[in-house]
C-alpha cells in the first residue's frame, strides 16, 4: 500500500495547487437509501476532476532534467487535463495521447491548456501503448494515470481529507478504472480504520474486477460506455493490481442504464452535474440499496467533465 508518510508529504506538496473539496452529508440520498450518505465533491476540483492531485504530486516530484525534457502521458481526458494545468504552472511541456472517441469537452480543455494532443486508438490501452513508445523514443518521462506511485499518493490525499472530516465512515464507494484512485484512498483507510472499501466499475469495462477474479491482469472485450473515464485496460505490471488485492473488500459492477439514471437523479434531486465515471458510486448505492442500509457511507464523486452532446442526450 501507499505509506501514510508519503500521503502526508503529498498533501503538503500539492496543497498550493489544488482545492480541499468538501465532504458533505446528503439528506436526499440518505433518505432515499436509508443510510447516512456523505459525498466527497471532487467534481468541484480544479479542472473538474480528482486527477489534478496525482498530476501535481507526480510533476512536483520530477527532477530538473525530467522537467526540462517534458512529459508524455495517456489519458481518457481528466488525467491529461490535470497534468496540463500543473505543467502550465510549472513550465513543463505536456504531450497527451487520447482515444479517438474522447469527449470533445476534454479535448477542448486540453488544447486550451496548451497541451500537445494526439488522438490515437479506439480504446484507452491503445493510446497508452503509443504514449509509452513515445516516451522511450523521445526520452520523455511517462506519467501513467494509475501505474505510478507518486500519482497514487496524490490521489490518496482524497482519502486523507475524508478521514480527517469524518473518521466514522464505515463504507467507502470509489469509482474504479485502472485503480489509481481506489489504491490511494484504500491505502489510507485500511491503515487507519476498518472501513469497507468498495470499487465500482461499469459493466462495459470491468477489467480490474475480472483480473482480480482471475488472479492476474487480463484483457477483456470492452463495450461503449458513458463512463469513459473508467474505460480501458490495465498495464501488465501495474502496481494497482496488488494494492487492490490488499485493500479493496468488494466490487460492484453497474449497468450503463444505472449510470445514466444516476446522472439524471443527481441533476434532478441533487442539482448536480456529474460525468458518467463520477456517478458510478451513486449507481451502486441505488442498485444495491439493501447492502447499504443503516451504514455510514462515503461516496467519491470523481468528476464533472461531461460532454454537452451527452448531457443533451440524457434528456
C-alpha positions in Angstrom: 0.0 0.0 0.0 0.9 3.7 -0.2 2.6 4.7 3.1 0.8 7.3 5.2 4.0 9.2 5.5 4.1 9.6 1.7 0.5 10.6 1.6 1.1 13.4 4.2 4.1 14.5 2.2 2.0 14.6 -1.0 -0.7 16.6 0.8 1.8 19.3 1.8 3.4 19.3 -1.6 0.3 19.7 -3.7 -1.7 21.9 -1.2 -0.9 25.2 -3.1 -2.1 23.8 -6.4 -5.4 22.1 -5.6 -8.7 22.6 -3.7 -9.6 20.8 -0.5 -13.0 19.7 -1.5 -16.0 19.3 0.8 -17.3 16.1 2.3 -20.9 16.9 2.9 -23.9 15.0 4.3 -26.6 14.3 1.7 -30.1 14.4 3.1 -31.6 13.4 -0.2 -29.5 10.3 -0.7 -29.6 9.4 3.0 -33.4 9.3 3.0 -33.5 7.5 -0.4 -31.1 4.8 0.7 -32.0 4.5 4.4 -28.4 5.2 5.4 -26.0 8.0 6.3 -24.6 9.2 3.0 -21.7 11.6 2.7 -20.4 12.9 -0.7 -16.8 13.8 -1.5 -17.1 16.5 -4.1 -14.1 16.0 -6.3 -16.2 17.2 -9.2 -15.6 20.7 -7.6 -11.8 20.2 -8.0 -9.8 22.4 -10.3 -10.1 21.0 -13.9 -13.3 19.3 -12.8 -11.7 16.1 -11.6 -9.7 14.5 -8.8 -6.9 13.7 -11.3 -5.1 17.0 -10.7 -4.0 15.7 -7.3 -1.9 12.9 -8.7 -0.8 15.1 -11.6 0.5 17.7 -9.2 2.3 15.2 -7.0 4.0 13.5 -9.9 5.2 16.6 -11.7 6.4 18.2 -8.5 8.4 15.1 -7.8 10.3 15.1 -11.1 14.0 16.0 -11.2 15.2 19.1 -13.2 16.2 17.0 -16.3 12.8 15.3 -16.5 11.1 18.7 -16.2 13.3 20.1 -19.0 12.6 17.2 -21.4 8.8 17.4 -20.8 6.5 14.5 -20.1 4.1 12.3 -22.0 1.0 10.5 -20.9 -2.1 8.6 -21.9 -5.5 9.6 -20.7 -9.2 9.3 -21.0 -9.1 13.1 -20.6 -9.1 14.1 -16.9 -5.6 12.9 -16.1 -4.3 14.8 -19.1 -6.1 18.0 -18.0 -4.6 17.7 -14.6 -1.1 17.3 -16.0 -1.7 20.1 -18.5 -2.8 22.5 -15.8 0.1 21.8 -13.5 2.5 21.6 -16.4 1.5 25.1 -17.5 2.0 26.4 -13.9 5.4 24.8 -13.6 6.6 25.4 -17.2 6.7 21.7 -18.2 5.7 20.6 -21.7 3.0 18.0 -21.7 2.0 15.6 -24.5 -1.2 13.6 -24.1 -2.4 10.5 -26.1 -6.2 10.1 -26.1 -8.5 7.6 -27.6 -10.2 9.0 -30.7 -13.6 8.8 -29.1 -12.6 11.1 -26.1 -15.4 13.6 -25.4 -14.9 16.9 -27.1 -15.2 18.8 -23.8 -12.0 17.1 -22.6 -10.1 17.5 -25.9 -11.0 21.2 -26.0 -10.0 21.7 -22.3 -6.6 20.1 -23.0 -5.9 22.3 -26.0 -6.9 25.4 -24.1 -4.2 24.5 -21.5 -1.6 24.4 -24.3 -1.2 20.6 -24.2 0.0 18.8 -27.3 -2.9 16.4 -28.0 -2.6 13.2 -30.0 -5.7 11.2 -30.7 -4.8 7.6 -31.2 -6.6 4.2 -30.8 -10.2 3.1 -30.4 -9.8 2.5 -26.6 -7.5 3.6 -23.8 -5.0 0.7 -23.9 -4.0 1.5 -27.5 -3.4 5.1 -26.5 -1.4 4.0 -23.5 0.9 1.8 -25.6 1.6 4.5 -28.1 2.4 7.0 -25.3 4.8 4.6 -23.6 6.6 4.0 -27.0 6.8 7.8 -27.5 8.4 8.1 -24.0 11.0 5.5 -24.9 11.8 7.0 -28.3 12.0 10.6 -27.2 13.3 10.3 -23.6 10.2 12.0 -22.1 9.1 10.8 -18.7 5.9 8.8 -18.9 3.3 9.7 -16.2 0.8 6.9 -16.0 -2.7 7.8 -14.8 -2.6 4.9 -12.3 0.7 2.8 -12.5 2.8 5.5 -10.8 3.5 5.6 -7.0 3.5 9.5 -6.9 0.2 9.7 -8.8 -1.4 7.3 -6.4 0.0 9.1 -3.4 -1.6 12.3 -4.8 -5.0 10.6 -5.2 -4.6 9.2 -1.7 -4.9 12.8 -0.3 -8.7 12.5 -1.0 -8.9 9.6 1.4 -6.9 11.6 4.0 -9.3 14.5 3.7 -12.2 12.2 4.1 -10.7 10.6 7.1 -10.0 14.0 8.8 -13.5 15.2 8.1 -15.4 12.1 9.1 -13.4 9.2 10.6 -16.7 7.4 11.5 -17.5 6.3 7.9 -17.7 2.5 7.7 -18.1 2.1 3.9 -16.3 4.0 1.1 -17.5 3.8 -2.5 -14.9 4.6 -5.1 -15.0 4.7 -8.9 -12.6 2.2 -10.3 -10.8 2.1 -13.7 -7.1 1.5 -13.7 -7.1 1.6 -9.9 -5.1 4.7 -9.1 -7.9 6.4 -7.1 -9.0 3.4 -5.1 -5.4 2.3 -4.4 -4.7 5.7 -2.8 -8.0 6.0 -0.9 -7.9 2.4 0.2 -4.3 2.6 1.4 -5.3 5.5 3.7 -8.4 4.0 5.2 -7.1 0.5 5.6 -4.1 1.7 7.6 -6.3 3.9 9.7 -9.7 2.2 10.3 -11.6 -1.0 9.5 -13.8 0.7 6.9 -15.0 -1.4 4.0 -13.6 -0.3 0.6 -15.8 -1.0 -2.4 -14.7 -0.4 -6.0 -17.4 0.4 -8.6 -16.8 -0.4 -12.2 -19.1 -0.2 -15.3 -20.2 -3.4 -16.9 -18.7 -2.1 -20.1 -15.2 -2.2 -18.7 -14.8 -4.4 -15.5 -11.1 -5.1 -16.2 -9.8 -4.8 -12.6 -12.7 -6.9 -11.2 -12.2 -9.7 -13.8 -8.4 -9.5 -13.3 -8.7 -9.9 -9.5 -11.1 -12.9 -10.0 -8.6 -14.5 -12.5 -5.5 -13.8 -10.3 -3.6 -11.8 -12.9 -4.1 -8.8 -15.1 -6.0 -9.7 -18.2 -7.5 -8.1 -21.3 -11.3 -8.4 -21.9 -13.6 -7.2 -24.7 -14.9 -3.7 -23.9 -18.2 -2.0 -24.7 -19.1 1.6 -25.2 -19.8 3.5 -22.0 -21.0 6.9 -20.8 -18.3 6.3 -18.0 -15.4 6.7 -20.5 -13.2 7.9 -17.6 -13.2 4.3 -16.3 -12.8 2.7 -19.7 -9.9 0.6 -20.8 -7.3 -2.0 -19.9 -4.5 -2.1 -17.4 -0.8 -2.3 -17.9 0.5 -5.8 -17.3 2.8 -4.8 -14.4 0.5 -2.2 -12.8 1.1 -1.7 -9.1 -2.6 -1.0 -8.6 -3.4 -4.7 -9.1 -1.6 -5.8 -5.9 -2.8 -2.8 -3.9 -6.4 -3.6 -4.9 -5.9 -7.2 -3.8 -4.8 -5.9 -0.5 -7.2 -3.1 0.3 -10.4 -3.5 -1.8 -13.0 -5.5 0.0 -15.7 -5.8 -2.6 -16.6 -4.8 -6.2 -19.9 -3.7 -7.6 -20.4 -3.7 -11.4 -23.1 -1.3 -12.5 -25.1 -1.3 -15.8 -25.0 1.5 -18.3 -28.7 2.2 -17.7 -28.0 2.6 -13.9 -25.2 5.1 -14.5 -27.4 7.2 -16.8 -30.3 7.0 -14.3 -27.9 8.1 -11.5 -26.6 11.0 -13.5 -30.3 12.1 -14.0 -31.0 11.5 -10.3 -28.2 13.8 -9.3 -29.3 16.5 -11.7 -33.0 16.4 -10.7 -32.7 15.6 -7.0 -29.3 17.0 -6.1 -28.9 19.8 -8.6 -25.5 18.5 -9.5 -24.0 17.6 -12.9 -21.6 14.6 -12.9 -19.8 12.8 -15.7 -20.5 9.1 -16.0 -17.4 8.0 -14.1 -18.3 10.4 -11.3 -21.8 8.9 -10.9 -21.0 5.2 -10.6 -20.9 5.3 -6.8 -24.4 6.7 -6.8 -25.5 4.0 -9.2 -24.1 1.4 -6.8 -26.0 2.9 -3.9 -29.3 2.9 -5.7 -28.8 -0.5 -7.3 -27.7 -2.2 -4.0 -29.8 -0.3 -1.5 -30.3 -3.2 0.9 -26.5 -3.7 1.1 -26.0 -0.2 2.4 -29.0 0.2 4.7 -28.0 1.8 8.1 -24.4 2.2 7.0 -22.3 5.4 7.2 -21.1 5.7 3.6 -18.7 8.0 1.9 -19.1 8.3 -1.9 -16.4 9.8 -4.1 -17.8 12.0 -6.9 -14.8 11.9 -9.1 -15.5 14.4 -11.9 -17.9 16.6 -13.8 -16.4 16.9 -17.3 -19.4 15.7 -19.3 -19.7 16.3 -23.0 -22.5 18.7 -23.9 -23.9 16.3 -26.5 -24.1 13.5 -24.0 -25.8 15.9 -21.5 -28.4 16.8 -24.1 -28.9 13.0 -24.8 -29.8 12.4 -21.1 -32.9 14.5 -21.7 
